[in-house]
Amino acid sequence: KPYPSEKLAAKLQSLYHRFQMNRGNIQNKLCYQYFTIYQNSERVFIDGEEIKLSATAYRILLELVKAQGNPISHDDLRRRALKSKDLQKHNVIMHVRNLRRQLGKWGQIVEIVRNFGYQLKP
């Protein structure tokens, strides 16, 4: 059965990236469920596929993965990921919405904890 060349090329590229990451510095590797984050190169993989994120979306996802499924308050996200105490709650909401959009089909993994903040679905 023929295999589409685009799919094969994407799969080979993904395998190559995983191989390269395993050869290099893996001490900064964070994993949670489907997510693998290499902090030294700021690369994110979901289920083995690399996902391109903006710098802000990357920092928010990094904090959520570090929490390992535990909730993070809006204030903590604002302070840690957005590096600001002056931003309002709606700014955090907007950035999380952008993260969800950039994650595509994986966006629903980021869930709201009512009147508190966000967490990754357990």
N, C-alpha and C positions, 0 to 999 in steps of 0.2 A: 504494500500500500504506500503510495507516495506521501511524503511528509513535506508540508509547505516550507520552502527555504527560509522565509522570514522567521517562522517559529523556531526552526532549527538554529538559525543564527542567534536569536535572542536567548535560547536555552544554553548554547555554547558560551555566549558572552557571560551569562549569569554564573555558569560553572567556573569559568576562568576567573571572574571577580572573587568568587568564594575561595578558589585555590590561592589567589594572590593574597587575600586577607589572612588566610591561615598560615601563610609563609612569613608574614610580617609581624608587626607588634599586635599580639592578641590580648595583651594585658588590659587594654581599655575596651574590651568587648562586654556589652550589656545585652542580656537576653531576657525576654518576657513573652511567653506564648509564641506568637508568630513573628515577633519583632526581634531583630538583631541590630544593634547600634554599635558602630565602631567610632568611639569618641575621638581617637587620634586623627582620623581622616574625615570625621563628620559625615559618615555614610550610613544610610538606613536601608535595611533589607527586610522585606515582609515575605515570609514563606519562600525565602531564597531569591526573591526578585528585588532588585535595587529600585528604590523610590526616591525621586528628586524632590526635596523640600526647600522652602525658603529658609533663611537663617532663623527667623522667629519661630516658624513652625517646627523646625528641628529642635530648638531649645525647649519648646513646650513639650514635644514628644519625649525628649530626653528626661525631663522632670517626671513625666507620667510613668515612663518605664522604670526610672529609679525607684519610684514609689511601689512598684511591683503589685499594682492592683488596689492599693490603698488610696483613699480619697485625698486630694490636694485642694486646699482652699483657694478662692480667687486671689486673696492677698498673697499667699505663698507663691502662686504662679506669677503674679505681677512682680514680686520681689526677685524671684530666682530666674525666671525665664525672660521676662521683659525688662529686667534690671531697672525698675522704676517704682517709686512709691507714689508718684504724682498721677499716674494713669487711673482712670475710673474703671469701675466694674464692667461697663459696656465695652471698653477697649479689650479687656481680656476675652469677653464673649466673642467679639469680632475676630480676634486672632485664633481662637479655638475653632470657630466656624471655618476660617481659612485653612487650618490644619486638616479638618475633616474633609474639606473639598480636595485638598492636595493628596490625601490618602485614598481618594476614590472609593472603591467598593469596601475598603477597610475602615472608612470613616466612622461607621457606626460602632466601632470598638471603643471610641472615646465617648463616655456617657456622662450625663449631668448627674451630680449629687445635689438634689434640691436644697436650696438656701445655703449651700456650702461651697461647691466647686466642681471638680471633675475627677474621674478615675477611668482607668482602662477596665473594660469588662473582665471579670474573673473567668 
